[in-house]
Amino acid sequence: MTRRHRNYRRKEEGKTDYARRLELLKSGKPRVVIRKKLNNIIIQFIEYADDGDKTIATFTKKNIIQLGWKAHGGSRASAYLIGLLAGLKTKSKVKDCILDIGLQKSVAGSSIYAALKGVLDGGIKVAHSDTILPKEELIKGSNIKAYAEQLSQNKEKYGRQFSNYIKNNLKPEEFEKHFEEIKNKILAI
């Protein structure tokens, strides 16, 4: 299969928007590629090269689990922490980049933009509008804590909703505290 044929196939399958990719590449800057999965956020710093893109660094939920993260890997909080770690560890190699969220649909305040906020707080410049970034209380999980407190009267519903937290020995009411602990570990690196 020729390279030209593979590219056409990716366009037909809806995997690549080549017009958008060309616009990103015209900037001449590395891309910070953020992809959301159900229980994970993947952040990669990628540079264009004629013989194929070069990955500078990759970060996933595994990186924060190694620091003790016990909560869901696809939440805004975990996205922010992965982004913060990615920014801090990559800023010696990449100073300024452009955001690439691919074909994903994303709304302001989502976990994709929480990851971007982490990258920004990690010291890497990325062109963006502040209106897309989530509020601080959503990043640190104030909403999770409030919902857990609301459900605490209904033990059955509480147990179903927060079964993974309970299994990982994390009380959802202490989510913000856990977030701050992991954030401080990242900042200490």
C-alpha positions as CSV (number, residue, x, y, z in Angstrom):
1,M,0.0,0.0,0.0
2,T,1.5,3.3,-1.0
3,R,1.8,6.2,1.4
4,R,-0.6,8.3,-0.7
5,H,-3.2,5.5,-0.5
6,R,-2.8,5.2,3.3
7,N,-3.4,9.0,3.7
8,Y,-6.5,8.8,1.6
9,R,-7.8,5.9,3.7
10,R,-7.3,7.9,7.0
11,K,-9.3,10.8,5.5
12,E,-12.1,8.5,4.3
13,E,-12.3,6.8,7.7
14,G,-12.6,10.2,9.4
15,K,-9.4,9.7,11.4
16,T,-7.5,12.8,10.0
17,D,-8.5,16.2,8.9
18,Y,-5.6,17.1,6.6
19,A,-6.7,20.7,6.1
20,R,-6.7,21.3,9.9
21,R,-3.4,19.4,10.3
22,L,-1.8,21.6,7.7
23,E,-2.9,24.7,9.6
24,L,-1.3,23.3,12.8
25,L,1.9,22.5,11.0
26,K,2.2,25.9,9.4
27,S,2.8,27.4,12.8
28,G,6.2,25.7,12.9
29,K,5.8,24.9,16.6
30,P,5.6,21.5,18.3
31,R,2.1,20.3,19.0
32,V,0.7,19.4,22.4
33,V,-1.7,16.6,21.5
34,I,-4.4,15.9,24.0
35,R,-6.6,12.8,23.6
36,K,-9.4,11.8,26.0
37,K,-10.3,8.1,26.5
38,L,-13.0,6.8,28.9
39,N,-10.6,6.4,31.8
40,N,-7.4,8.1,30.7
41,I,-6.0,11.3,29.3
42,I,-3.0,11.0,26.9
43,I,-0.8,14.0,26.4
44,Q,2.0,14.0,23.8
45,F,4.4,16.6,22.7
46,I,5.1,16.1,19.0
47,E,7.3,17.8,16.4
48,Y,6.8,17.5,12.7
49,A,9.5,15.9,10.5
50,D,9.5,15.2,6.8
51,D,10.0,11.5,7.5
52,G,7.2,11.3,10.1
53,D,6.2,13.1,13.3
54,K,8.6,12.7,16.3
55,T,7.2,12.2,19.8
56,I,9.2,14.3,22.3
57,A,7.3,13.0,25.4
58,T,4.1,11.1,26.4
59,F,2.2,11.2,29.6
60,T,-0.9,9.2,30.8
61,K,-2.7,8.3,34.0
62,K,0.1,5.8,34.7
63,N,2.4,8.7,35.5
64,I,0.1,10.0,38.3
65,I,-0.8,6.5,39.6
66,Q,2.9,6.1,40.3
67,L,2.6,9.1,42.6
68,G,-0.4,7.6,44.4
69,W,-3.4,8.9,42.5
70,K,-6.5,6.7,43.4
71,A,-9.3,8.4,41.6
72,H,-10.7,8.0,38.0
73,G,-8.2,8.5,35.3
74,G,-10.5,10.5,32.9
75,S,-11.7,13.2,35.3
76,R,-10.9,16.9,35.1
77,A,-8.7,16.5,38.2
78,S,-6.6,13.7,36.7
79,A,-6.4,15.5,33.4
80,Y,-5.1,18.6,35.1
81,L,-2.5,16.6,37.1
82,I,-1.3,14.7,34.0
83,G,-1.0,18.1,32.2
84,L,0.9,19.7,35.1
85,L,3.3,16.8,35.2
86,A,3.7,16.9,31.5
87,G,4.4,20.6,31.4
88,L,6.9,20.5,34.3
89,K,8.8,17.6,32.8
90,T,8.8,18.8,29.2
91,K,9.4,22.6,29.6
92,S,13.2,22.1,29.2
93,K,12.6,20.6,25.7
94,V,9.5,22.6,24.7
95,K,8.8,26.2,25.5
96,D,6.0,27.1,23.2
97,C,3.6,24.9,21.4
98,I,0.2,24.7,19.7
99,L,-2.8,22.7,20.9
100,D,-4.0,19.7,18.9
101,I,-7.2,18.0,20.1
102,G,-7.7,16.2,16.8
103,L,-11.3,15.4,15.7
104,Q,-12.6,15.2,19.3
105,K,-15.5,17.4,20.1
106,S,-14.9,19.3,23.3
107,V,-16.7,22.0,25.3
108,A,-15.3,24.7,27.5
109,G,-14.3,23.4,30.9
110,S,-13.9,19.8,29.8
111,S,-11.1,17.5,30.9
112,I,-9.3,18.2,27.6
113,Y,-9.0,21.8,28.7
114,A,-8.2,20.8,32.3
115,A,-5.2,19.0,30.8
116,L,-4.3,22.2,28.8
117,K,-4.5,24.2,32.1
118,G,-2.1,21.8,33.7
119,V,0.3,22.1,30.8
120,L,0.1,25.9,31.1
121,D,0.6,25.8,34.8
122,G,3.6,23.6,34.2
123,G,5.3,26.4,32.3
124,I,4.6,25.8,28.6
125,K,3.1,28.5,26.5
126,V,0.1,27.4,24.4
127,A,-2.1,29.8,22.5
128,H,-5.6,29.6,24.0
129,S,-8.6,31.6,25.2
130,D,-9.1,31.7,29.0
131,T,-12.8,31.1,28.5
132,I,-12.3,27.5,27.6
133,L,-10.4,26.6,30.8
134,P,-12.3,25.0,33.7
135,K,-12.8,26.8,37.0
136,E,-10.4,25.9,39.8
137,E,-13.1,24.4,42.0
138,L,-14.0,21.9,39.2
139,I,-10.4,21.0,38.6
140,K,-9.8,20.1,42.2
141,G,-13.0,18.2,42.5
142,S,-15.2,20.3,44.7
143,N,-18.2,19.0,42.8
144,I,-17.3,15.4,43.6
145,K,-17.0,16.2,47.3
146,A,-20.4,18.0,47.3
147,Y,-22.1,15.2,45.5
148,A,-20.7,12.6,47.9
149,E,-21.9,14.6,50.8
150,Q,-25.4,14.9,49.2
151,L,-25.5,11.1,48.6
152,S,-24.1,10.1,52.0
153,Q,-27.7,9.7,53.4
154,N,-28.5,7.0,50.8
155,K,-25.8,4.3,51.5
156,E,-26.9,2.1,48.6
157,K,-26.7,4.8,45.9
158,Y,-23.5,6.2,47.5
159,G,-21.9,2.7,47.4
160,R,-22.8,2.3,43.7
161,Q,-21.7,5.7,42.6
162,F,-18.4,5.7,44.4
163,S,-17.5,2.0,44.4
164,N,-14.2,2.5,42.6
165,Y,-13.2,5.2,45.1
166,I,-14.1,3.0,48.0
167,K,-12.2,0.0,46.4
168,N,-9.1,2.3,46.2
169,N,-9.5,3.4,49.8
170,L,-10.4,7.0,48.8
171,K,-13.3,8.7,50.5
172,P,-14.9,10.9,47.9
173,E,-15.5,13.5,50.6
174,E,-11.7,13.8,50.8
175,F,-11.2,14.1,47.0
176,E,-9.9,17.7,47.2
177,K,-7.4,16.8,49.9
178,H,-6.2,13.8,47.8
179,F,-5.9,16.1,44.7
180,E,-3.8,18.6,46.6
181,E,-1.5,15.8,47.9
182,I,-0.8,14.6,44.4
183,K,-0.4,18.1,43.1
184,N,2.2,18.9,45.8
185,K,4.1,15.7,44.9
186,I,4.2,16.8,41.2
187,L,5.4,20.3,42.1
188,A,8.1,18.8,44.3
189,I,9.6,16.8,41.3
